[in-house]
């Protein structure tokens, strides 16, 4: 499946964005683990977090191999990604697992979409970063359990899910603004014609996932 | 190298203590990573943290295989170990890496000491949990760098190191009190005759490590 070679800057910009996403997701999940109702669940979220930083290392090593310091590639995205996490700090365990469930899946959709515009070995590397389904299953089971225990929770978590997507889209706009042009060009190389179309497709998939755990979008 | 078989409870108590130590060390290091002066160092502490939770999973799986829910084995130690971390929250990066340097090494000393009283496969498992030297080298290099940049930092970090050990010993006393007797019996099976002797030996090793990074005990 041959695709046109993306310009070098676009590839390293993209690897930088994904690497930073992994690093920050690691930190926030590790911090959110303290909200767990017991030690087993606390460890489970911690393990989800650890998987993110293992991916971070692979991406950082690839950036270094391409001659770009990881810090430099990640730099332009620190502010919007940090702002997303700062503005969506979970208040309890149900919000924490919902954030992991929603955030991981949106990241995965984004990665699958842009992987098509990458050449090997970056295409494979980026696809390897997609989350293992057992993590989504764990988070989904926790959300369903919280809703079963108290049906009113569904309303609150539905609202929380909308807020997560709203903040993510708002910061995605800032990511696009921070981008030096190459990243958006890379996205446009995929099946979708533009960034807006990608966002629409991603929010549609999100709605389906919310419904799967009994939440409304 | 045959050793007398430790009683079953002692082994699971010990695995529970070490597992909880790994889980909490993971969380605190992950949280402390935010104190890092740049993204590379932030990721480095995150990776040290991730190594801890990988070890946690191995210990928890072994406990489950022995028929003991990990939560149950860890339960008695939650309060003292959590108290240690809560009372030693680093205020900056130099304190964070000093805590990782001191805490990891003391944990390793403790593990090596008691491993001698365990049968296989627990002996091997517990020895595998000992930290990779590259992490200690990273932390030591960061401490030396902080001291070189500002020699007054040595005094502050020396005092911080003493506080870390003081809190650790204080909480170790509470661990021994929380113990159901089997763990202290296991420690006494080693070369040292009692828990106090083990503590003395461990603080001696600590003094040497502090000197190696230019700090006083």
Interface residues (C-beta under 8 A of the other chain):
Chain A: X20 X23 X26 X27 X30 X31 X33 X34 X38 X39 X40 X42 X43 X46 X47 X49 X50 X53 X54 X56 X57 X60 X70 X71 X74 X75 X78
Chain B: X20 X23 X26 X27 X30 X31 X33 X34 X38 X39 X40 X42 X43 X46 X47 X49 X50 X53 X54 X56 X57 X60 X70 X71 X74 X75 X78
